[in-house]
Amino acid sequence: MSLLNIEGEPNLVKDTYSKGILSTDRKGLEEYKKRRELRRQEKDAIIQCQNDINKLSNELIDIKQSLKIILEKVTKG
């Protein structure tokens, strides 16, 4: 594989075999990976919050049903 610098583009080279353009900007790649990981963590946090909200909602429904049963027994008894 032989690489040629691209004029006016210090972070790009051309592979003479595949004719592909490659980036040599390692710092940019690392920054991209950090941003991608941060987005993944934020998405995971949102999903966890949604799960927590759903769980709380179900627990409130259970409490409400229990209170209705207790009220029915108290008013009939």
Sequence and secondary structure as in RCSB ss.txt:
>XXXX:A:sequence
MSLLNIEGEPNLVKDTYSKGILSTDRKGLEEYKKRRELRRQEKDAIIQCQNDINKLSNELIDIKQSLKIILEKVT
KG
>XXXX:A:secstr
  EEEETTEEEEEEETTT  EEE  HHHHHHHHHHHHHHHHHHHHHHHHHHHHHHHHHHHHHHHHHHHHHHHHHH
H 
